[in-house]
Amino acid sequence: MSAPRQLPLPLPHSPSFAREDFLAAPSNAAALALIESWPRWPAPLMLLTGPAGAGKSHLAAIFAQVSGGRLLAGSDLAALDPDAASQGPALALDDAEAAGGAEAVFFHWLNFARARGVAVLMTAKAAPDLWGIATPDLLSRLRLAPMVEIAPPEPELVEAVLAKLFSDRQLSVEPSLIAYIARRLDRSLGAARKLVETLDAEALAQGRKVTRAMAAAALNSAEEEES
């Protein structure tokens, strides 16, 4: 008879955004170099793009740390005073496309930052033309930002990220199982995070370690959702 399933509690889990926890790889080398080259930037407004889970939020947090600047979320910009929110030596706007719902505030925020000589790093999944911006002046301003793109992760990076995600959740997983998951997983760090969350909950529910059978079931479920 199988062991009874436990009810997994939604425990909070906050990833570390410290510089030493960022996993550098060829796919994100240009993005990391951009952060580390501040304040010697080619332009005061820069845009960092990449898929979900690629490390954009982590890099935005690192930039805020090294520059002594402020880290803002695009979804929060509408509730802020653009004058007050543009203070400081530098600013990072994570998930900038989410600020499109407050275009007037967004535009004024950029204008204040520009007038004060504040360096601004924006992160987004795609170029500004795909954000649905309706204000021509705002779109023109955003198009001026040089763009650095994070490429799809290498297989080695996917393995390293999986190992770190399991370790962050204090899950003991054999390297051979991590390699198995990485081979079958879509080359997306966002997919890696989602799968680890699923396996964490399943291991807790079953009251046992993550097994190959659990991983196979989770991978099959993920593939079915995508198809």
PyMOL CGO cylinders between C-alpha atoms (Angstrom):
from pymol import cmd
from pymol.cgo import CYLINDER

trace = [
    CYLINDER, 0.00, 0.00, 0.00, 1.39, 3.38, -0.96, 0.3, 1, 1, 1, 1, 1, 1,
    CYLINDER, 1.39, 3.38, -0.96, 2.15, 5.96, 1.70, 0.3, 1, 1, 1, 1, 1, 1,
    CYLINDER, 2.15, 5.96, 1.70, -0.56, 8.60, 2.26, 0.3, 1, 1, 1, 1, 1, 1,
    CYLINDER, -0.56, 8.60, 2.26, 0.01, 11.90, 0.49, 0.3, 1, 1, 1, 1, 1, 1,
    CYLINDER, 0.01, 11.90, 0.49, 0.71, 14.90, 2.66, 0.3, 1, 1, 1, 1, 1, 1,
    CYLINDER, 0.71, 14.90, 2.66, -0.86, 18.27, 1.99, 0.3, 1, 1, 1, 1, 1, 1,
    CYLINDER, -0.86, 18.27, 1.99, 1.99, 20.55, 0.79, 0.3, 1, 1, 1, 1, 1, 1,
    CYLINDER, 1.99, 20.55, 0.79, 1.93, 23.95, 2.44, 0.3, 1, 1, 1, 1, 1, 1,
    CYLINDER, 1.93, 23.95, 2.44, 2.68, 26.96, 0.19, 0.3, 1, 1, 1, 1, 1, 1,
    CYLINDER, 2.68, 26.96, 0.19, 5.87, 27.99, 1.98, 0.3, 1, 1, 1, 1, 1, 1,
    CYLINDER, 5.87, 27.99, 1.98, 7.41, 31.24, 0.72, 0.3, 1, 1, 1, 1, 1, 1,
    CYLINDER, 7.41, 31.24, 0.72, 10.57, 30.86, -1.31, 0.3, 1, 1, 1, 1, 1, 1,
    CYLINDER, 10.57, 30.86, -1.31, 12.65, 33.88, -2.26, 0.3, 1, 1, 1, 1, 1, 1,
    CYLINDER, 12.65, 33.88, -2.26, 15.64, 33.33, -4.57, 0.3, 1, 1, 1, 1, 1, 1,
    CYLINDER, 15.64, 33.33, -4.57, 18.88, 35.10, -3.77, 0.3, 1, 1, 1, 1, 1, 1,
    CYLINDER, 18.88, 35.10, -3.77, 19.73, 37.95, -6.15, 0.3, 1, 1, 1, 1, 1, 1,
    CYLINDER, 19.73, 37.95, -6.15, 23.28, 38.38, -4.84, 0.3, 1, 1, 1, 1, 1, 1,
    CYLINDER, 23.28, 38.38, -4.84, 26.08, 38.77, -7.41, 0.3, 1, 1, 1, 1, 1, 1,
    CYLINDER, 26.08, 38.77, -7.41, 27.79, 35.57, -6.27, 0.3, 1, 1, 1, 1, 1, 1,
    CYLINDER, 27.79, 35.57, -6.27, 24.61, 33.60, -6.94, 0.3, 1, 1, 1, 1, 1, 1,
    CYLINDER, 24.61, 33.60, -6.94, 24.37, 34.64, -10.59, 0.3, 1, 1, 1, 1, 1, 1,
    CYLINDER, 24.37, 34.64, -10.59, 25.39, 31.77, -12.89, 0.3, 1, 1, 1, 1, 1, 1,
    CYLINDER, 25.39, 31.77, -12.89, 27.48, 33.25, -15.69, 0.3, 1, 1, 1, 1, 1, 1,
    CYLINDER, 27.48, 33.25, -15.69, 27.50, 31.55, -19.10, 0.3, 1, 1, 1, 1, 1, 1,
    CYLINDER, 27.50, 31.55, -19.10, 28.14, 32.47, -22.75, 0.3, 1, 1, 1, 1, 1, 1,
    CYLINDER, 28.14, 32.47, -22.75, 24.40, 33.01, -23.27, 0.3, 1, 1, 1, 1, 1, 1,
    CYLINDER, 24.40, 33.01, -23.27, 24.27, 35.80, -20.67, 0.3, 1, 1, 1, 1, 1, 1,
    CYLINDER, 24.27, 35.80, -20.67, 27.86, 37.09, -20.97, 0.3, 1, 1, 1, 1, 1, 1,
    CYLINDER, 27.86, 37.09, -20.97, 26.91, 40.25, -22.88, 0.3, 1, 1, 1, 1, 1, 1,
    CYLINDER, 26.91, 40.25, -22.88, 24.18, 41.07, -20.36, 0.3, 1, 1, 1, 1, 1, 1,
    CYLINDER, 24.18, 41.07, -20.36, 26.49, 40.58, -17.40, 0.3, 1, 1, 1, 1, 1, 1,
    CYLINDER, 26.49, 40.58, -17.40, 29.19, 42.66, -19.11, 0.3, 1, 1, 1, 1, 1, 1,
    CYLINDER, 29.19, 42.66, -19.11, 26.66, 45.49, -19.52, 0.3, 1, 1, 1, 1, 1, 1,
    CYLINDER, 26.66, 45.49, -19.52, 25.95, 45.51, -15.79, 0.3, 1, 1, 1, 1, 1, 1,
    CYLINDER, 25.95, 45.51, -15.79, 29.61, 45.35, -14.85, 0.3, 1, 1, 1, 1, 1, 1,
    CYLINDER, 29.61, 45.35, -14.85, 30.61, 48.10, -17.30, 0.3, 1, 1, 1, 1, 1, 1,
    CYLINDER, 30.61, 48.10, -17.30, 28.43, 50.72, -15.59, 0.3, 1, 1, 1, 1, 1, 1,
    CYLINDER, 28.43, 50.72, -15.59, 28.92, 53.72, -15.48, 0.3, 1, 1, 1, 1, 1, 1,
    CYLINDER, 28.92, 53.72, -15.48, 30.85, 53.44, -18.77, 0.3, 1, 1, 1, 1, 1, 1,
    CYLINDER, 30.85, 53.44, -18.77, 27.69, 52.89, -20.81, 0.3, 1, 1, 1, 1, 1, 1,
    CYLINDER, 27.69, 52.89, -20.81, 27.18, 53.88, -24.46, 0.3, 1, 1, 1, 1, 1, 1,
    CYLINDER, 27.18, 53.88, -24.46, 23.88, 55.53, -23.53, 0.3, 1, 1, 1, 1, 1, 1,
    CYLINDER, 23.88, 55.53, -23.53, 22.12, 56.59, -20.31, 0.3, 1, 1, 1, 1, 1, 1,
    CYLINDER, 22.12, 56.59, -20.31, 19.09, 54.39, -21.12, 0.3, 1, 1, 1, 1, 1, 1,
    CYLINDER, 19.09, 54.39, -21.12, 19.76, 50.68, -21.75, 0.3, 1, 1, 1, 1, 1, 1,
    CYLINDER, 19.76, 50.68, -21.75, 17.44, 47.76, -22.39, 0.3, 1, 1, 1, 1, 1, 1,
    CYLINDER, 17.44, 47.76, -22.39, 18.08, 44.15, -21.41, 0.3, 1, 1, 1, 1, 1, 1,
    CYLINDER, 18.08, 44.15, -21.41, 15.83, 41.54, -23.06, 0.3, 1, 1, 1, 1, 1, 1,
    CYLINDER, 15.83, 41.54, -23.06, 15.42, 37.80, -22.73, 0.3, 1, 1, 1, 1, 1, 1,
    CYLINDER, 15.42, 37.80, -22.73, 12.85, 35.06, -22.12, 0.3, 1, 1, 1, 1, 1, 1,
    CYLINDER, 12.85, 35.06, -22.12, 11.14, 34.44, -18.79, 0.3, 1, 1, 1, 1, 1, 1,
    CYLINDER, 11.14, 34.44, -18.79, 13.51, 33.03, -16.20, 0.3, 1, 1, 1, 1, 1, 1,
    CYLINDER, 13.51, 33.03, -16.20, 16.64, 34.07, -18.12, 0.3, 1, 1, 1, 1, 1, 1,
    CYLINDER, 16.64, 34.07, -18.12, 18.03, 36.07, -15.18, 0.3, 1, 1, 1, 1, 1, 1,
    CYLINDER, 18.03, 36.07, -15.18, 16.82, 39.58, -16.06, 0.3, 1, 1, 1, 1, 1, 1,
    CYLINDER, 16.82, 39.58, -16.06, 15.45, 40.28, -12.58, 0.3, 1, 1, 1, 1, 1, 1,
    CYLINDER, 15.45, 40.28, -12.58, 18.67, 38.98, -11.03, 0.3, 1, 1, 1, 1, 1, 1,
    CYLINDER, 18.67, 38.98, -11.03, 20.76, 41.28, -13.23, 0.3, 1, 1, 1, 1, 1, 1,
    CYLINDER, 20.76, 41.28, -13.23, 18.49, 44.25, -12.48, 0.3, 1, 1, 1, 1, 1, 1,
    CYLINDER, 18.49, 44.25, -12.48, 19.00, 43.61, -8.76, 0.3, 1, 1, 1, 1, 1, 1,
    CYLINDER, 19.00, 43.61, -8.76, 22.78, 43.35, -9.23, 0.3, 1, 1, 1, 1, 1, 1,
    CYLINDER, 22.78, 43.35, -9.23, 22.75, 46.64, -11.15, 0.3, 1, 1, 1, 1, 1, 1,
    CYLINDER, 22.75, 46.64, -11.15, 20.84, 48.35, -8.34, 0.3, 1, 1, 1, 1, 1, 1,
    CYLINDER, 20.84, 48.35, -8.34, 23.41, 47.00, -5.85, 0.3, 1, 1, 1, 1, 1, 1,
    CYLINDER, 23.41, 47.00, -5.85, 26.54, 48.03, -7.75, 0.3, 1, 1, 1, 1, 1, 1,
    CYLINDER, 26.54, 48.03, -7.75, 25.17, 51.43, -8.80, 0.3, 1, 1, 1, 1, 1, 1,
    CYLINDER, 25.17, 51.43, -8.80, 23.58, 52.34, -5.49, 0.3, 1, 1, 1, 1, 1, 1,
    CYLINDER, 23.58, 52.34, -5.49, 20.38, 52.89, -7.42, 0.3, 1, 1, 1, 1, 1, 1,
    CYLINDER, 20.38, 52.89, -7.42, 16.75, 52.01, -6.97, 0.3, 1, 1, 1, 1, 1, 1,
    CYLINDER, 16.75, 52.01, -6.97, 15.02, 48.87, -8.22, 0.3, 1, 1, 1, 1, 1, 1,
    CYLINDER, 15.02, 48.87, -8.22, 11.45, 49.30, -9.44, 0.3, 1, 1, 1, 1, 1, 1,
    CYLINDER, 11.45, 49.30, -9.44, 8.91, 46.92, -10.95, 0.3, 1, 1, 1, 1, 1, 1,
    CYLINDER, 8.91, 46.92, -10.95, 7.14, 47.98, -14.13, 0.3, 1, 1, 1, 1, 1, 1,
    CYLINDER, 7.14, 47.98, -14.13, 3.77, 47.07, -12.63, 0.3, 1, 1, 1, 1, 1, 1,
    CYLINDER, 3.77, 47.07, -12.63, 4.40, 49.46, -9.71, 0.3, 1, 1, 1, 1, 1, 1,
    CYLINDER, 4.40, 49.46, -9.71, 5.31, 52.50, -11.79, 0.3, 1, 1, 1, 1, 1, 1,
    CYLINDER, 5.31, 52.50, -11.79, 1.71, 53.69, -12.17, 0.3, 1, 1, 1, 1, 1, 1,
    CYLINDER, 1.71, 53.69, -12.17, 1.38, 54.17, -8.39, 0.3, 1, 1, 1, 1, 1, 1,
    CYLINDER, 1.38, 54.17, -8.39, 4.57, 56.23, -8.05, 0.3, 1, 1, 1, 1, 1, 1,
    CYLINDER, 4.57, 56.23, -8.05, 5.24, 59.93, -8.36, 0.3, 1, 1, 1, 1, 1, 1,
    CYLINDER, 5.24, 59.93, -8.36, 7.51, 60.09, -11.46, 0.3, 1, 1, 1, 1, 1, 1,
    CYLINDER, 7.51, 60.09, -11.46, 9.46, 63.00, -9.96, 0.3, 1, 1, 1, 1, 1, 1,
    CYLINDER, 9.46, 63.00, -9.96, 10.17, 61.22, -6.67, 0.3, 1, 1, 1, 1, 1, 1,
    CYLINDER, 10.17, 61.22, -6.67, 10.74, 57.85, -8.39, 0.3, 1, 1, 1, 1, 1, 1,
    CYLINDER, 10.74, 57.85, -8.39, 13.48, 59.25, -10.63, 0.3, 1, 1, 1, 1, 1, 1,
    CYLINDER, 13.48, 59.25, -10.63, 15.85, 60.26, -7.84, 0.3, 1, 1, 1, 1, 1, 1,
    CYLINDER, 15.85, 60.26, -7.84, 19.28, 58.66, -7.33, 0.3, 1, 1, 1, 1, 1, 1,
    CYLINDER, 19.28, 58.66, -7.33, 22.44, 57.84, -9.27, 0.3, 1, 1, 1, 1, 1, 1,
    CYLINDER, 22.44, 57.84, -9.27, 20.79, 55.05, -11.24, 0.3, 1, 1, 1, 1, 1, 1,
    CYLINDER, 20.79, 55.05, -11.24, 17.48, 53.27, -11.70, 0.3, 1, 1, 1, 1, 1, 1,
    CYLINDER, 17.48, 53.27, -11.70, 16.47, 49.75, -12.70, 0.3, 1, 1, 1, 1, 1, 1,
    CYLINDER, 16.47, 49.75, -12.70, 12.99, 49.09, -14.08, 0.3, 1, 1, 1, 1, 1, 1,
    CYLINDER, 12.99, 49.09, -14.08, 12.36, 45.35, -14.10, 0.3, 1, 1, 1, 1, 1, 1,
    CYLINDER, 12.36, 45.35, -14.10, 9.66, 43.96, -16.40, 0.3, 1, 1, 1, 1, 1, 1,
    CYLINDER, 9.66, 43.96, -16.40, 9.38, 47.35, -18.08, 0.3, 1, 1, 1, 1, 1, 1,
    CYLINDER, 9.38, 47.35, -18.08, 6.67, 46.29, -20.52, 0.3, 1, 1, 1, 1, 1, 1,
    CYLINDER, 6.67, 46.29, -20.52, 4.29, 46.03, -17.53, 0.3, 1, 1, 1, 1, 1, 1,
    CYLINDER, 4.29, 46.03, -17.53, 4.53, 49.82, -17.18, 0.3, 1, 1, 1, 1, 1, 1,
    CYLINDER, 4.53, 49.82, -17.18, 2.76, 50.29, -20.51, 0.3, 1, 1, 1, 1, 1, 1,
    CYLINDER, 2.76, 50.29, -20.51, -0.58, 50.67, -18.75, 0.3, 1, 1, 1, 1, 1, 1,
    CYLINDER, -0.58, 50.67, -18.75, 0.65, 53.95, -17.28, 0.3, 1, 1, 1, 1, 1, 1,
    CYLINDER, 0.65, 53.95, -17.28, 2.26, 55.51, -20.35, 0.3, 1, 1, 1, 1, 1, 1,
    CYLINDER, 2.26, 55.51, -20.35, 2.04, 59.11, -19.14, 0.3, 1, 1, 1, 1, 1, 1,
    CYLINDER, 2.04, 59.11, -19.14, 3.79, 58.26, -15.87, 0.3, 1, 1, 1, 1, 1, 1,
    CYLINDER, 3.79, 58.26, -15.87, 6.33, 56.15, -17.75, 0.3, 1, 1, 1, 1, 1, 1,
    CYLINDER, 6.33, 56.15, -17.75, 7.14, 59.01, -20.12, 0.3, 1, 1, 1, 1, 1, 1,
    CYLINDER, 7.14, 59.01, -20.12, 7.47, 61.60, -17.33, 0.3, 1, 1, 1, 1, 1, 1,
    CYLINDER, 7.47, 61.60, -17.33, 9.63, 59.19, -15.30, 0.3, 1, 1, 1, 1, 1, 1,
    CYLINDER, 9.63, 59.19, -15.30, 12.02, 58.79, -18.24, 0.3, 1, 1, 1, 1, 1, 1,
    CYLINDER, 12.02, 58.79, -18.24, 12.09, 62.55, -18.80, 0.3, 1, 1, 1, 1, 1, 1,
    CYLINDER, 12.09, 62.55, -18.80, 12.94, 63.28, -15.16, 0.3, 1, 1, 1, 1, 1, 1,
    CYLINDER, 12.94, 63.28, -15.16, 15.68, 60.65, -15.19, 0.3, 1, 1, 1, 1, 1, 1,
    CYLINDER, 15.68, 60.65, -15.19, 17.12, 62.01, -18.43, 0.3, 1, 1, 1, 1, 1, 1,
    CYLINDER, 17.12, 62.01, -18.43, 17.12, 65.61, -17.19, 0.3, 1, 1, 1, 1, 1, 1,
    CYLINDER, 17.12, 65.61, -17.19, 18.95, 64.57, -14.01, 0.3, 1, 1, 1, 1, 1, 1,
    CYLINDER, 18.95, 64.57, -14.01, 21.54, 62.45, -15.80, 0.3, 1, 1, 1, 1, 1, 1,
    CYLINDER, 21.54, 62.45, -15.80, 20.34, 59.26, -14.12, 0.3, 1, 1, 1, 1, 1, 1,
    CYLINDER, 20.34, 59.26, -14.12, 21.33, 55.98, -15.74, 0.3, 1, 1, 1, 1, 1, 1,
    CYLINDER, 21.33, 55.98, -15.74, 18.36, 53.70, -16.38, 0.3, 1, 1, 1, 1, 1, 1,
    CYLINDER, 18.36, 53.70, -16.38, 18.38, 49.95, -16.98, 0.3, 1, 1, 1, 1, 1, 1,
    CYLINDER, 18.38, 49.95, -16.98, 15.15, 48.42, -18.23, 0.3, 1, 1, 1, 1, 1, 1,
    CYLINDER, 15.15, 48.42, -18.23, 14.44, 44.71, -18.54, 0.3, 1, 1, 1, 1, 1, 1,
    CYLINDER, 14.44, 44.71, -18.54, 11.78, 43.15, -20.74, 0.3, 1, 1, 1, 1, 1, 1,
    CYLINDER, 11.78, 43.15, -20.74, 10.99, 39.99, -22.67, 0.3, 1, 1, 1, 1, 1, 1,
    CYLINDER, 10.99, 39.99, -22.67, 11.06, 41.75, -26.04, 0.3, 1, 1, 1, 1, 1, 1,
    CYLINDER, 11.06, 41.75, -26.04, 11.79, 45.02, -27.84, 0.3, 1, 1, 1, 1, 1, 1,
    CYLINDER, 11.79, 45.02, -27.84, 9.56, 48.07, -27.12, 0.3, 1, 1, 1, 1, 1, 1,
    CYLINDER, 9.56, 48.07, -27.12, 7.67, 47.71, -30.41, 0.3, 1, 1, 1, 1, 1, 1,
    CYLINDER, 7.67, 47.71, -30.41, 6.06, 44.60, -28.93, 0.3, 1, 1, 1, 1, 1, 1,
    CYLINDER, 6.06, 44.60, -28.93, 4.94, 46.22, -25.66, 0.3, 1, 1, 1, 1, 1, 1,
    CYLINDER, 4.94, 46.22, -25.66, 1.73, 47.68, -27.08, 0.3, 1, 1, 1, 1, 1, 1,
    CYLINDER, 1.73, 47.68, -27.08, 2.84, 51.28, -26.50, 0.3, 1, 1, 1, 1, 1, 1,
    CYLINDER, 2.84, 51.28, -26.50, 0.31, 53.75, -27.93, 0.3, 1, 1, 1, 1, 1, 1,
    CYLINDER, 0.31, 53.75, -27.93, 2.11, 57.03, -27.11, 0.3, 1, 1, 1, 1, 1, 1,
    CYLINDER, 2.11, 57.03, -27.11, 4.39, 57.87, -30.08, 0.3, 1, 1, 1, 1, 1, 1,
    CYLINDER, 4.39, 57.87, -30.08, 6.82, 60.02, -28.04, 0.3, 1, 1, 1, 1, 1, 1,
    CYLINDER, 6.82, 60.02, -28.04, 7.24, 57.30, -25.43, 0.3, 1, 1, 1, 1, 1, 1,
    CYLINDER, 7.24, 57.30, -25.43, 7.81, 54.62, -28.05, 0.3, 1, 1, 1, 1, 1, 1,
    CYLINDER, 7.81, 54.62, -28.05, 10.38, 56.82, -29.83, 0.3, 1, 1, 1, 1, 1, 1,
    CYLINDER, 10.38, 56.82, -29.83, 12.23, 57.37, -26.56, 0.3, 1, 1, 1, 1, 1, 1,
    CYLINDER, 12.23, 57.37, -26.56, 12.26, 53.64, -25.78, 0.3, 1, 1, 1, 1, 1, 1,
    CYLINDER, 12.26, 53.64, -25.78, 13.50, 52.78, -29.26, 0.3, 1, 1, 1, 1, 1, 1,
    CYLINDER, 13.50, 52.78, -29.26, 16.61, 54.90, -28.60, 0.3, 1, 1, 1, 1, 1, 1,
    CYLINDER, 16.61, 54.90, -28.60, 17.76, 52.53, -25.87, 0.3, 1, 1, 1, 1, 1, 1,
    CYLINDER, 17.76, 52.53, -25.87, 20.56, 50.19, -27.04, 0.3, 1, 1, 1, 1, 1, 1,
    CYLINDER, 20.56, 50.19, -27.04, 19.37, 46.62, -26.52, 0.3, 1, 1, 1, 1, 1, 1,
    CYLINDER, 19.37, 46.62, -26.52, 21.37, 43.70, -25.12, 0.3, 1, 1, 1, 1, 1, 1,
    CYLINDER, 21.37, 43.70, -25.12, 19.76, 40.29, -25.46, 0.3, 1, 1, 1, 1, 1, 1,
    CYLINDER, 19.76, 40.29, -25.46, 20.15, 37.19, -23.31, 0.3, 1, 1, 1, 1, 1, 1,
    CYLINDER, 20.15, 37.19, -23.31, 20.38, 34.16, -25.61, 0.3, 1, 1, 1, 1, 1, 1,
    CYLINDER, 20.38, 34.16, -25.61, 18.74, 30.76, -24.94, 0.3, 1, 1, 1, 1, 1, 1,
    CYLINDER, 18.74, 30.76, -24.94, 20.67, 28.93, -22.20, 0.3, 1, 1, 1, 1, 1, 1,
    CYLINDER, 20.67, 28.93, -22.20, 23.28, 26.28, -22.96, 0.3, 1, 1, 1, 1, 1, 1,
    CYLINDER, 23.28, 26.28, -22.96, 22.58, 22.72, -21.73, 0.3, 1, 1, 1, 1, 1, 1,
    CYLINDER, 22.58, 22.72, -21.73, 25.35, 23.15, -19.15, 0.3, 1, 1, 1, 1, 1, 1,
    CYLINDER, 25.35, 23.15, -19.15, 23.68, 26.28, -17.79, 0.3, 1, 1, 1, 1, 1, 1,
    CYLINDER, 23.68, 26.28, -17.79, 20.32, 24.50, -17.55, 0.3, 1, 1, 1, 1, 1, 1,
    CYLINDER, 20.32, 24.50, -17.55, 21.98, 21.77, -15.45, 0.3, 1, 1, 1, 1, 1, 1,
    CYLINDER, 21.98, 21.77, -15.45, 23.71, 24.32, -13.24, 0.3, 1, 1, 1, 1, 1, 1,
    CYLINDER, 23.71, 24.32, -13.24, 20.47, 26.26, -12.71, 0.3, 1, 1, 1, 1, 1, 1,
    CYLINDER, 20.47, 26.26, -12.71, 18.57, 23.07, -11.86, 0.3, 1, 1, 1, 1, 1, 1,
    CYLINDER, 18.57, 23.07, -11.86, 21.23, 22.12, -9.31, 0.3, 1, 1, 1, 1, 1, 1,
    CYLINDER, 21.23, 22.12, -9.31, 21.05, 25.60, -7.73, 0.3, 1, 1, 1, 1, 1, 1,
    CYLINDER, 21.05, 25.60, -7.73, 17.24, 25.60, -7.65, 0.3, 1, 1, 1, 1, 1, 1,
    CYLINDER, 17.24, 25.60, -7.65, 17.15, 22.20, -5.96, 0.3, 1, 1, 1, 1, 1, 1,
    CYLINDER, 17.15, 22.20, -5.96, 19.83, 23.32, -3.50, 0.3, 1, 1, 1, 1, 1, 1,
    CYLINDER, 19.83, 23.32, -3.50, 17.95, 26.56, -2.72, 0.3, 1, 1, 1, 1, 1, 1,
    CYLINDER, 17.95, 26.56, -2.72, 14.95, 24.43, -1.73, 0.3, 1, 1, 1, 1, 1, 1,
    CYLINDER, 14.95, 24.43, -1.73, 17.15, 22.04, 0.26, 0.3, 1, 1, 1, 1, 1, 1,
    CYLINDER, 17.15, 22.04, 0.26, 16.27, 19.15, -2.05, 0.3, 1, 1, 1, 1, 1, 1,
    CYLINDER, 16.27, 19.15, -2.05, 18.92, 16.45, -2.38, 0.3, 1, 1, 1, 1, 1, 1,
    CYLINDER, 18.92, 16.45, -2.38, 18.91, 15.32, -6.01, 0.3, 1, 1, 1, 1, 1, 1,
    CYLINDER, 18.91, 15.32, -6.01, 21.52, 13.08, -7.62, 0.3, 1, 1, 1, 1, 1, 1,
    CYLINDER, 21.52, 13.08, -7.62, 23.61, 14.68, -10.41, 0.3, 1, 1, 1, 1, 1, 1,
    CYLINDER, 23.61, 14.68, -10.41, 22.53, 11.88, -12.78, 0.3, 1, 1, 1, 1, 1, 1,
    CYLINDER, 22.53, 11.88, -12.78, 18.88, 12.78, -12.19, 0.3, 1, 1, 1, 1, 1, 1,
    CYLINDER, 18.88, 12.78, -12.19, 19.60, 16.46, -12.78, 0.3, 1, 1, 1, 1, 1, 1,
    CYLINDER, 19.60, 16.46, -12.78, 21.32, 15.54, -16.07, 0.3, 1, 1, 1, 1, 1, 1,
    CYLINDER, 21.32, 15.54, -16.07, 18.30, 13.41, -17.04, 0.3, 1, 1, 1, 1, 1, 1,
    CYLINDER, 18.30, 13.41, -17.04, 15.91, 16.30, -16.37, 0.3, 1, 1, 1, 1, 1, 1,
    CYLINDER, 15.91, 16.30, -16.37, 18.12, 18.78, -18.26, 0.3, 1, 1, 1, 1, 1, 1,
    CYLINDER, 18.12, 18.78, -18.26, 18.20, 16.52, -21.34, 0.3, 1, 1, 1, 1, 1, 1,
    CYLINDER, 18.20, 16.52, -21.34, 14.41, 16.33, -21.52, 0.3, 1, 1, 1, 1, 1, 1,
    CYLINDER, 14.41, 16.33, -21.52, 13.58, 19.83, -20.36, 0.3, 1, 1, 1, 1, 1, 1,
    CYLINDER, 13.58, 19.83, -20.36, 12.89, 22.63, -22.79, 0.3, 1, 1, 1, 1, 1, 1,
    CYLINDER, 12.89, 22.63, -22.79, 15.92, 24.95, -22.91, 0.3, 1, 1, 1, 1, 1, 1,
    CYLINDER, 15.92, 24.95, -22.91, 14.21, 27.56, -20.79, 0.3, 1, 1, 1, 1, 1, 1,
    CYLINDER, 14.21, 27.56, -20.79, 15.26, 28.64, -17.32, 0.3, 1, 1, 1, 1, 1, 1,
    CYLINDER, 15.26, 28.64, -17.32, 11.66, 29.60, -16.64, 0.3, 1, 1, 1, 1, 1, 1,
    CYLINDER, 11.66, 29.60, -16.64, 10.65, 26.01, -17.37, 0.3, 1, 1, 1, 1, 1, 1,
    CYLINDER, 10.65, 26.01, -17.37, 13.40, 24.80, -15.03, 0.3, 1, 1, 1, 1, 1, 1,
    CYLINDER, 13.40, 24.80, -15.03, 12.06, 26.92, -12.18, 0.3, 1, 1, 1, 1, 1, 1,
    CYLINDER, 12.06, 26.92, -12.18, 8.50, 25.74, -12.75, 0.3, 1, 1, 1, 1, 1, 1,
    CYLINDER, 8.50, 25.74, -12.75, 9.57, 22.08, -12.84, 0.3, 1, 1, 1, 1, 1, 1,
    CYLINDER, 9.57, 22.08, -12.84, 11.57, 22.38, -9.62, 0.3, 1, 1, 1, 1, 1, 1,
    CYLINDER, 11.57, 22.38, -9.62, 8.56, 23.97, -7.92, 0.3, 1, 1, 1, 1, 1, 1,
    CYLINDER, 8.56, 23.97, -7.92, 6.42, 21.05, -9.10, 0.3, 1, 1, 1, 1, 1, 1,
    CYLINDER, 6.42, 21.05, -9.10, 8.91, 18.45, -7.90, 0.3, 1, 1, 1, 1, 1, 1,
    CYLINDER, 8.91, 18.45, -7.90, 9.33, 20.21, -4.56, 0.3, 1, 1, 1, 1, 1, 1,
    CYLINDER, 9.33, 20.21, -4.56, 5.58, 20.08, -3.97, 0.3, 1, 1, 1, 1, 1, 1,
    CYLINDER, 5.58, 20.08, -3.97, 5.36, 16.45, -5.12, 0.3, 1, 1, 1, 1, 1, 1,
    CYLINDER, 5.36, 16.45, -5.12, 8.27, 15.31, -2.94, 0.3, 1, 1, 1, 1, 1, 1,
    CYLINDER, 8.27, 15.31, -2.94, 6.63, 17.00, 0.05, 0.3, 1, 1, 1, 1, 1, 1,
    CYLINDER, 6.63, 17.00, 0.05, 3.25, 15.45, -0.74, 0.3, 1, 1, 1, 1, 1, 1,
    CYLINDER, 3.25, 15.45, -0.74, 4.77, 11.96, -0.99, 0.3, 1, 1, 1, 1, 1, 1,
    CYLINDER, 4.77, 11.96, -0.99, 7.10, 12.46, 1.95, 0.3, 1, 1, 1, 1, 1, 1,
    CYLINDER, 7.10, 12.46, 1.95, 10.13, 11.25, 0.04, 0.3, 1, 1, 1, 1, 1, 1,
    CYLINDER, 10.13, 11.25, 0.04, 13.09, 12.38, -2.06, 0.3, 1, 1, 1, 1, 1, 1,
    CYLINDER, 13.09, 12.38, -2.06, 12.71, 13.47, -5.67, 0.3, 1, 1, 1, 1, 1, 1,
    CYLINDER, 12.71, 13.47, -5.67, 12.85, 10.32, -7.82, 0.3, 1, 1, 1, 1, 1, 1,
    CYLINDER, 12.85, 10.32, -7.82, 13.27, 9.63, -11.51, 0.3, 1, 1, 1, 1, 1, 1,
    CYLINDER, 13.27, 9.63, -11.51, 9.62, 8.53, -11.68, 0.3, 1, 1, 1, 1, 1, 1,
    CYLINDER, 9.62, 8.53, -11.68, 8.51, 11.86, -10.19, 0.3, 1, 1, 1, 1, 1, 1,
    CYLINDER, 8.51, 11.86, -10.19, 10.69, 13.76, -12.64, 0.3, 1, 1, 1, 1, 1, 1,
    CYLINDER, 10.69, 13.76, -12.64, 9.41, 11.74, -15.61, 0.3, 1, 1, 1, 1, 1, 1,
    CYLINDER, 9.41, 11.74, -15.61, 5.79, 12.36, -14.62, 0.3, 1, 1, 1, 1, 1, 1,
    CYLINDER, 5.79, 12.36, -14.62, 6.41, 16.09, -14.16, 0.3, 1, 1, 1, 1, 1, 1,
    CYLINDER, 6.41, 16.09, -14.16, 8.19, 16.34, -17.50, 0.3, 1, 1, 1, 1, 1, 1,
    CYLINDER, 8.19, 16.34, -17.50, 5.40, 14.44, -19.27, 0.3, 1, 1, 1, 1, 1, 1,
    CYLINDER, 5.40, 14.44, -19.27, 2.83, 16.76, -17.70, 0.3, 1, 1, 1, 1, 1, 1,
    CYLINDER, 2.83, 16.76, -17.70, 4.81, 19.83, -18.81, 0.3, 1, 1, 1, 1, 1, 1,
    CYLINDER, 4.81, 19.83, -18.81, 5.07, 18.48, -22.36, 0.3, 1, 1, 1, 1, 1, 1,
    CYLINDER, 5.07, 18.48, -22.36, 1.31, 17.83, -22.47, 0.3, 1, 1, 1, 1, 1, 1,
    CYLINDER, 1.31, 17.83, -22.47, 0.57, 21.40, -21.32, 0.3, 1, 1, 1, 1, 1, 1,
    CYLINDER, 0.57, 21.40, -21.32, 2.75, 22.79, -24.12, 0.3, 1, 1, 1, 1, 1, 1,
    CYLINDER, 2.75, 22.79, -24.12, 1.21, 20.60, -26.85, 0.3, 1, 1, 1, 1, 1, 1,
]
cmd.load_cgo(trace, "trace")
